[in-house]
Amino acid sequence: MQREENLSFEEAFEKVKDDWKEEFKTTVPFNVVANKDKRAITNFEKKIRNQNDREIIKTSVFIIILMIFVYLSSLFKFNFATFKYVHKSLLIASYIITISIVFFNLIQNRFMYNEKHKEYKFSVYQWRTTGVFSFSYLILLYLKPIEPIFQKILVYDFSYEVILKLLLFFSFYTIMLYTGIYHLKLIKTVKKVKPFLKYL
């Protein structure tokens, strides 16, 4: 910019600052209820977060569509006992894999949560919490037992209750996938930051 517009460093700096003024304005995310003054983010960071969210949601939805296909194929192709085995296997695997990723992150990047570094932001993926597990568990409690819903699908019973419970059931998988992918991306980005921790 200095060369293109023949400006001094100070003039170029002020022009860039003015151009980016809106991007550096801060807002507090809607889900923050405590320590709002410390949790404010810039509009620039907000845009990146929203972009990341859209990408992860697209990936999660794509995988969910594949899972729905697996569920329906198993339901209509195999006997119900085999379907129940497939269902329980997928359910257990989703919980184990997601929890493993989250705990790996908490162990591998435990420095982010200690007293010295807790005020720093090491990644735009850092703001997600593990609270989704409680929400997911509540969904499963409400749906339990889920097998009768799939038995109703076999006889083409698509009542309001069946549709609602199916939506909630696959929402559970979406939440698990979203959380797992988010923490994987957090692990990947923080790995690049670690070598610079000595300067903090």
LONU-717689 format. One record per atom (N, C-alpha, C): residue in one letter; x, y, z. Coordinates in steps of 0.02 Angstrom, whole numbers, plus 50000, padded with zeros to 5 digits. Layout:
AXYZ/...
# end
This chain:
M500424994050000/M500005000050000/M500445006350000/Q500995005950038/Q501445011750040/Q501685013449969/R501895008249931/R502155009449864/R501605011249816/E501035007649819/E500495008649772/E500195015649777/E500115018149838/E499795024649848/E500275030049870/N500925028249870/N501445033049887/N501325036249955/L501235032050006/L501095034350073/L501685032950119/S501735036750172/S502225035250223/S501975029250264/F502415026350305/F502205020550345/F501625022350391/E501675028250423/E501155030450470/E500485031350434/E500515034350374/E499895035450336/E499595028850313/A500025024250291/A499785017750269/A499475013850327/F499805014350385/F499555010950445/F498865013550465/E498785020150465/E498145023150483/E497605021450433/K497795020850369/K497295019150317/K497065011950326/V497535007450339/V497355000350350/V496914999850412/K497105003450464/K496705003350527/K496005005750514/D495935010850473/D495275013650458/D494875008750415/D495215005450366/D494875000650323/D494614994650362/W494994992850414/W494814986850454/W494424988650517/K494214994850523/K493884997250584/K493274992950602/E492854991550551/E492254987650564/E492414980450583/E492944977850553/E493144970850566/E493384969950638/F493674975150667/F493954974550735/F493474976950790/K492864978750770/K492364980050822/K492184973550856/T492044973850921/T491924967750959/T491194966750977/T491004960450981/T490334958551005/T490414952551051/V489904951251091/V489904945551136/V489454940151107/P489694933951098/P489274928451072/P488644927551114/F488094925751081/F487444925251115/F487444920151172/N487884914951167/N487884909651217/N488304911251279/V488624917151280/V489034919051337/V488604922551389/V488594919951449/V488184922851502/V488604925551560/A489244923651563/A489684925951617/A490334928551587/N490664933151624/N491314936051603/N491264938851531/K490734942451517/K490634944951450/K491184949551425/D491474953351471/D492004957951451/D492624954251427/K492724948051451/K493314944151431/K493174939451372/R492534938751353/R492354933951302/R492144937351236/A492234943851233/A492064947551172/A492524945451115/I492254945251054/I492644943550995/I492554948850942/T493034949350897/T492994954250843/T492514951650788/N492274956250747/N491854954350691/N492224949750643/F492884950850637/F493304946750594/F493304939550619/E493404938650684/E493404931950713/E492714928750707/K492194932750716/K491504930350710/K491374927550640/K491624931050589/K491534928750520/K491884921950510/I492494921350537/I492864915150530/I492504909450565/R492254910850626/R491884905750663/R491264903450625/N490904908250598/N490294906550560/N490464902350498/Q491014904150465/Q491234900450406/Q491424893350426/N491794892650482/N491984885950506/N491374881850525/D490894885150558/D490274881750578/D489914878950517/R489854883050465/R489504880750405/R489844874650373/E490504874850371/E490884869250342/E490794862850382/I490824863550449/I490754857650492/I490034854950490/I489544859450489/I488844857250484/I488724853550418/K489004856150363/K488934852750298/K489214845650301/T489814845050331/T490134838450337/T489714833850380/S489474836550437/S489064832550483/S488424830150450/V488094834650413/V487464832950380/V487584827650326/F488124828250289/F488294823350238/F488384816350269/I488744815950325/I488844809550359/I488184806850386/I487764811450412/I487104809350439/I486674806350384/I486694809250324/I486314806450268/I486544799250253/L487204798150256/L487464791450246/L487224786750301/M487214789250363/M486984785150419/M486244783450414/I485844788250391/I485124786850381/I485044781350329/F485454781650277/F485434776450225/F485614769650256/V486124769550298/V486324763250332/V485764760650376/Y485454765150414/Y484904763250458/Y484324760350419/L484114763750367/L483534761450328/L483694755050291/S484294754450264/S484504748350230/S484494742450277/S484774743550337/S484794738150387/S484094736250410/L483664741350418/L482994740250443/L482574735950395/F482634737450330/F482204733950282/F482534727750251/K483204727350258/K483554721750227/K483644715950275/F483784717350339/F483914712150388/F483304711150433/N483344705850473/N482824704950524/N482934710050580/F482434710950623/F482464716350672/F483014715350724/A483164709050739/A483704707550788/A484374709950761/T484494708850696/T485124711250665/T485134718850662/F484564721850646/F484514729150645/F484694732050713/K484434729150767/K484574731550835/K485324731250849/Y485654726050825/Y486384725450834/Y486754731150798/V486534732450735/V486844737950697/V486734744650732/H486114745650755/H485934751850789/H486354752950852/K486404747850894/K486794748550957/K487534749550943/S487784746250891/S488494746950873/S488644754150852/L488214756950810/L488314763850788/L488254768750846/L487774767450889/L487654771850947/L488264771950993/I488494766051011/I489074765451056/I489704768351024/A489804766750959/A490394769250924/A490414776850921/S489834779950909/S489814787350904/S489994790550970/Y489754787651025/Y489914790351091/Y490654789351107/I490904783251097/I491604781751114/I492084785951073/I491964786451007/I492414790250964/I492424797650983/T491824800550992/T491794807751008/T492104809151076/I491944805151126/I492224806251193/I492984805351192/S493234800551154/S493954799351148/S494304805451119/I494004808351066/I494304814251034/I494324820151083/V493764821251118/V493714826751165/V494224825951222/F494264819951250/F494734818851305/F495454819051281/F495584816851220/F496254817451192/F496454824751188/N495984828951166/N496114836151162/N496254839051232/L495834837051281/L495924839751349/L496594837751379/I496834831751360/I497484829451386/I498054832551346/Q498004832051280/Q498534834551235/Q498634842051242/N498074845651249/N498114853051252/N497904855751320/R498074852051372/R497874854151440/R498164860851460/F498704862951428/F499004869451444/F498504875151432/M498034874151384/M497554879551369/M497084881051427/Y497004876151471/Y496514876751525/Y496824878251593/N497504879051594/N497814880651659/N497774888151673/E497954890051733/E497884896951756/E498284901851713/K498864899751691/K499304904251654/K499024906051585/H498694901251552/H498494902251482/H497744902851472/K497344902451524/K496624902051514/K496314908351482/E496674914051486/E496414920151456/E496614921051383/Y497044916451358/Y497274916951289/Y496814913151242/K496784915451179/K496434911751127/K496954908751080/F496974902251078/F497464898751036/F497164896550969/S496514896550964/S496194894250902/S495474896750900/V495204897750840/V494504899650834/V494044893850851/Y494334887850857/Y493934881950875/Y493914880850951/Q494234885350988/Q494324884251059/Q493684885351100/W493204888951074/W492634891151115/W492114885751126/R492124880151090/R491634874951101/R491774871351166/T491244869151200/T491314865651264/T491084858451257/T491144854751312/T490924847751313/T490214847051340/G489864852751348/G489184852551374/G488694848851330/V488884847751267/V488434844251221/V488284837151244/F488744834251282/F488644827351304/F488024826851350/S487934831751392/S487354831751436/S486714832451396/F486734836851346/F486154837951303/F485994831551263/S486514828351237/S486424822251199/S486134816651242/Y486374816351303/Y486134811151350/Y485384812251365/L485184818551372/L484474820151384/L484044818051325/I484304818951264/I483944816851204/I483824809351206/L484364805651222/L484304798351224/L483824796051279/L483834799451335/L483374797751389/L482644798651367/Y482524804151331/Y481844805551308/Y481624800251256/L482084798251214/L481914793551160/L481884786251183/K482174784851240/K482224777951262/K481534774951278/P481364768951252/P481744765051202/P481594767551132/I482084767551088/I482004770051019/I481784764450972/E481914758150989/E481764752650943/E481044752450919/P480544753750964/P479844753550940/P479694758650885/I480074764150883/I479974769050830/I480154766050762/F480704762250761/F480914759150698/F480444753450679/Q480144750150728/Q479644745050713/Q479024748250680/K478874754350700/K478304757850669/K478464759750597/I479094761350584/I479294763050515/I479204756950470/L479334751050497/L479254744850458/L478544743950432/V478064746550470/V477354746050448/V477114752750420/Y477594757050402/Y477454763450370/Y477014768050413/D477144767950478/D476794772450524/D477224778650533/F477024784050501/F477404790250505/F476994795650541/S476814794050602/S476424798750643/S476874804450666/Y476554809550696/Y476934815350721/Y477464813250771/E477284808650816/E477754806250867/E478354802750835/V478234798650785/V478764795050751/V479254799850718/I478984804650681/I479404809550646/I479804813750696/L479484816050750/L479824820050800/L480404816150832/K480274809950850/K480794805950883/K481364804150835/L481194803250772/L481724801950722/L482174808050713/L481854813950710/L482244820150704/L482704821050764/L482444819850824/L482854820450884/L483414815150885/F483244809250863/F483744803850863/F484334805450818/F484194807750757/F484744809350712/F485064816050729/S484714820250769/S485034826250796/S485584824350845/F485464818950882/F485974816450928/F486614814850890/Y486554811150835/Y487144809450795/Y487474815750766/T487064820550745/T487334826750717/T487754830450770/I487494830750831/I487854834050886/I488514830550900/M488504823950901/M489114820050913/M489634821250858/L489404821050796/L489854822250740/L490144829250741/Y489714834150751/Y489924841150753/Y490464842250807/T490334839550866/T490804840350922/T491464836950907/G491434830850880/G492054827250864/G492474830850812/I492154833150759/I492514836650706/I492814843150732/Y492424846750773/Y492664853050801/Y493304852050842/H493294846850885/H493884845550927/H494474843050886/L494344839350832/L494894837250788/L495234843250757/K494834848050735/K495114854150705/K495474858350757/L495234858250819/L495574861850873/L496254858750886/I496284852150889/I496914848650899/I497414850350844/K497174850450782/K497604851850725/K497884858950726/T497454863850741/T497674870750740/T498134872450799/V497974869750858/V498384871250917/V499084868050910/K499124862550875/K499774859350863/K500264864250829/K499994868550785/K500414873450750/K500634879150797/V500244880250849/V500374885850896/V500874883850950/K500884877650968/K501294875251025/K502024877551024/P502364877350967/P503074879450966/P503184886650990/F502654890850989/F502724897851006/F502524899451078/L502334894251116/L502124895251185/L502674898351229/K503294896851211/K503864899351252/K503904906951252/Y503564910151204/Y503594917451202/Y503044920751244/L502594916851273/L502064919651315/L502314921051385/
# end
